Amino acid sequence: MPTPPAVEAISARKTYGDGQAAVVALKDVSVQIGKGEFFTLLGPSGCGKTTLLRLIAGFETPTAGQILLDGNDITADPPNLRPINTVFQNYALFPHLTVAQNVGFGLEMQGRPRREVEETAAEMLALVKLEAMANRRCSQLSGGQQQRVALARALAPRPKVLLLDEPLSALDLKLRKEMQSELKRLQTETGITFIFVTHDQEEALTMSDRIGVMSAGKILQIGSPRDIYTKPANRFVADFIGETNFLSADLSGQTLTLPGGFRIDLTPAQTKGRQGQVTVALRPEQIRPADQGLSATVTQLVYFGTDMHSHARLSDGTEVVARMQTSPSGEAALHEGQAITLGFAPEAIQVLED
C-alpha cells in the first residue's frame, strides 16, 4: 500500500458570510503534499493561500471538504491536537523571556521535564546557529535573529508539519535572501514537511520542491519550480512567475506565425492541439539579437548591472523586453531608436491555454 501524503486537502471549500454577501475564499481545492517536502503556496493577496494554511492548522474549519494528515481525517480536530506548528509574519516572541525560554515555551506548556526542555532548546538554537544568544532577551536581537528564534520555537516540539505564513516579509532584501537559504537548510536537516505561503516568486522558486500557484480561491498549477517557470499552464501563471512577453500569433498545424509574419515550427507538445489565434509566452532571457526573427525598434534601455533590459516595439505595436548580459565595459550594444531583429529558439515559445 502506498504511503499516504503528509497533508491532503480534498475538495476544501471555505465561505465567509451568507447569501449574496457570501465570500468564497477557497473553491473546492484539492492538493497532496508529500512527507518531507518543501511545498509553497504562491499567489497574490486575497487568492486563498493563507485561508488554506489556516484550514491545515485548524484555525479555520472548512465549509465543505476534508483535511487529512498521514491519511487520517483531522478536519474537526482543534489546533492543539494537531502535530502541526505555525510561524507567522509577526513572530510573537515573549519580550520578558530569554531566547532559550522562548524556544522551550511550547514544551513547557506540554508539561515536558525541565531537563528535556533545556536540552531541546539548546539543540534547536544550535540548529538555527544562535547558541551564543541563549540568555539574551529577544528585544536585543535583530529581525533576522528573532525570526530564527521563532523557527526554533516552532521546531522544538518536532511537529510533523511546519506552516510558514510569509515569515520573511518583514526582513530587508539582503537578509531575506540569506534566510531563504537557511529555511531550506533547516527543512533538509530536520526532514519536516514545510508548507510555505508567499506572494514572492523568487522565494518560491529558490526554496521549493513543488509550488502550487493560486488565484481567486483555486490552485491553477502544481509543479516543480522549473516546470512552473518553463511550462506555465495559462497566462496568469506565466505572468505571475517572472517577466514574460505575451504575443498574439496564428497557429496552423505546427507552424506558428508571429507579428511581422515571422514563422517557426513547433512540436506537438508545444501546440497542445491548439489551432488558430493563440497567445504565446516568451521569456526575456530567451531573446537575443539575430539575423532572423521579430523585426523591432529599441525604445528604451534599462541597466541592471549584470543585465541590460532592452525594451522594443514590434511592427504591430506590441511591446517586448529582451534581457541581455552587459559587456565587461558596461557599454550597451544597442541604442534607443535602433532597428533590430530579435531571435530565439523555437523551444522557448510556450503556447498558453485560455
N, C-alpha and C positions, 0 to 999 in steps of 0.2 A: 504494500500500500504506500503511495507517495506521501512524503512528509507534507503536512498542511503548511500554508504560508504563515508567517508570524502574525500578520494582520490582514484581515479581509473585510471589505465593505461590500455588502450585497444590496444593490438597489436602494442605497441610502438616500433618503429624501428628508429635507428639513424646511418647514414652512413656518413663518412667523406671522401671527395675526390671523384674522378670519375674513371670509367674504371677499369683496372687491379690494379691501385694504391689505389682503394677504400678500406676503413677500416670500417667494420661493428661493431660498438661499442655496439649496442643493437639489438637483433634479435627477433622482434615481442613479446615483453614482455607484459604480462597481469597480473595485480595484483590489488586486492581490499584491502584498508586499512581503518579500521573502525574508527568511531568517538571516540576520547579519548583513542586511542590505542597507545602503545609504540611499534612501528614496526621497526625492524632492518634489513637493507640490509647488509649481511655479505659475504665476499669473498676476494680473493687475489687481489693485484694491477692489474689493467687493465681488470677486469671482467665486468665492465659496471655499477657498483653501483653508482659512482659519476655522470656518464652520466645520469642515470635515475633520480637522485636527481635534476640535473640541468634542466631536462625537466619539472619536477614538479614545480620548482622555476620560470621557464620562461626564464632562462639564455640561453637555447638552444631550438630550435624548432625541433620536431621530423620529420624525413624524411617521415614517414608514421605512422598512428595510431592517437590516441586521449589521451588527459589528461583531466579528469573530476574532478571537485571539488563540492561536495554536489550534484552530478548528473548533473551539468552544464558543458558544454564544454568550457574549458579555454585554449585550445591548442594554439590559436592565440593571447591570451592576454599577454601584456608585464608584466614584473615583478612588476611594481609599481601599477598595477591594480589587483593584486592577494593578498588576505589576508593571505599571507604566508611570513614568515621570515626565514632567514638562519643564522646559526652560523658556521663559517669556522674554519679551523685549525689555520689560522692567525686571531687573534681576531680583528685586525684593529681598535683598540681604538685610540681616539684622544689624544695625549700626552699633548696638551696645554689646555685641558678641565679637569674640576674636574670629579670625579666619577659620581656624580649626574647629571652633564651636559652631560656626555656621555650617561647615561641611558635615559635622556629626549630628546636627539638629534633628534631621529626619529619623536617624537611627535611634536617638534618644526617645523620640515620640513613639517609636515601636517597642520601647522597653528593652532594648538590647543592653547587654552588660557593658559597664563603663570601659573595661579594657578593650572589648571589641569595637566600641565606638571610637576610642582613641587610635587604635591600630588601623581601622578602616579609614579614618580621616587622614592619617599620615600617609597611607597608601594612595589615596585619591589625590592629595596635594602633590605627591611625588609624580603622579601620572600627568598632572597639569603643570608640573615644574614650578610649584610655589612652596616648596618645603620651607624655605627661609622666611616666608611670610606668615607662618602658622600662628604666631602670637600677636600679630598686628590687628588693629581694628580695620574693618572694611572701608571706613571713611579715609583711611590713609593710603588706599590703593588707587591705581589708575583705572580708567574704564575697562581696558583690556584685562587687567588683573582681576577686577570684580567679575567680569564675565567668566573667567576661568574658575573662580570660586563658585559661581552659580552652577557651572558644569560639574565641578567636583561634588557639590552637594546633591545634584540630581543623579549622579552616577553611584554615589555611596551605597544606596540600598540594592545596587545591582539589578536594576529593572530589566525586564525582557525587552522593553521598547522605550526609547527616549524620543520625546516630541520636542521640536525646537521651532518656536514661533518667531521668526525674524529676529534672532538673538543678536545679529551683527549690525542691525540698522542704526544703532546709536554711536557706532565707532567711526573714526575718521578713515579715509580711504586706505592709507598705508597699514594701519592696524587691522582693518577689516580683511585685507589680503593675507596678512600673517595668520589671522585667526581661521581663515578658510583652510589653510594647511594644517593647523592644529586640530580643527574639528575632524578632518579626515583621518589624521593620525590617531586620534582618540577612538574613533569608530573602529578603525582597523585593529587597534591593540585590544580593545575590550570585546569586540565581536558582537556588540549590542546592535539591535536594529535601530537605525536612526531614521526618523521621518521629519524632514526639514521643510519649513514653509518660507518662501521668499518671493519677492517680485523682481529680484535682481538676477538677470540672466547669467551674469558672469559667475555668481555664487553657485548657481545650479549647474553650469557646465563644468566648473573646476572640481566640484566635490562629489557629484552624484554618481552612483552606479546606474540608476534609471531616473527619469524625470517624467512627471505627469503634468502636462500643460493644461491649465484650466481657464475657462471663460464662461461667464454667465451661469454658474452653477453646474457646469459639466466638465468632464475631462475629455479634451479634444484629441489628445495623442499621448501615448506612453511609449517610451523607448530609451535607449542609451543616449548620452549627450551627443555622440556622433550622429546617430540616426535622426535625432530631433533636429539637429542643425543642418545636416546634408539632405535629409529626406522629409521635409515638413509635410504634414498631411493636408494642410489647407493654408489659405492666405493669412489667417490670424496667426497660426504658429510660425510661419515664415517671417512675418512682420515682427512678432514679439521677440523672437530669438535672433539677435544680431541685426546688422544692417542688411537690407535686401532691396534690390531693384525689381520692380514689377513691370513687365512688358506685356502688351496685348499682342497676340500672334494668331496665325491661322495654321491649323494642323490638318494636313491632307495625307492620309496613310501614315507614313513615318516621316514625312517631310514637314518641317516647321518653317513658316515664312514669318520673319520678324520685320519690324519697322524699317522702311527703306528698301524692302524687297530681298534682304539677305536671307538665304535659305541654308538650313542644315538638316541632316538626317539624324533622327533619334532612334533609340532602341525601343522595342515593345514595352519593356519595363518602365521606360520613361513616359511613354504616351498614355499608359494606363487605360487603353481602349477609348480615349477621348478623340473627338474629331471636331472640325470647325473652329469657331472662335474660342480661344483659351487664354488664360493668364499664366505666364511663366515667371519663375523667380530666378534671379541671377545674383549671386553674392559679389560685392565689390572687389574682394581679393582675388576673384577668378578672372577679372578683366585686365587685359594688357593692350598696349598699342600694337597693331598688327597690320599686315598688308590686306587682309580680308576680314570683313566683319560689319559692324554697325557704323555708319557714317555719322559723325557728331561734331559739335563745336564746343570747345572748352569754354565754360562760363565762369568758373571760379576754382582757385587752388587753395586748399587749406592745409597748412603744415602742422603735423602732429609729432615731430621729432623723427621717429623711425619710419613713419609713413607720410605720404602725401595723398590727401583725398582730392581727386580731380573730379569736379562736377562738370557734366557735359549735357548738351541738349541734342536729342536725335532729330531726324528730319521731320518726324510727326509731332514734335514739341515735347516728347517725353523726356523728363529729367532723369539722368542716371549718375551714379557715383562709382568711380574706379579707385581702388586703394592700391597705391604703388609704393614700393620701398624707395626711400630717398637715397640719393647718391652720397658717397663718403664726404663730398664737399658741401652737401646740404643744398646744392643748387637744383632747382626744378628742371626736369627735362622738357616740360611743357610750358606754355604761356597762355594767358587768357585771350580768347578770340581765335585760337589756333584751330584749324580743321584737322580732325583726327579720325582714324579708323580704330574701333575698339573690337578686339578679338577675344575669343575664349574657346575652351574645349567643349565639344558637344555634350559631354557628360556633366558639365557644370550647370546645364539647364534642368530646372525642375518644373514639370507641368503640374499645376496645382488643381486640387479639387475645388468645387464651388463652396 
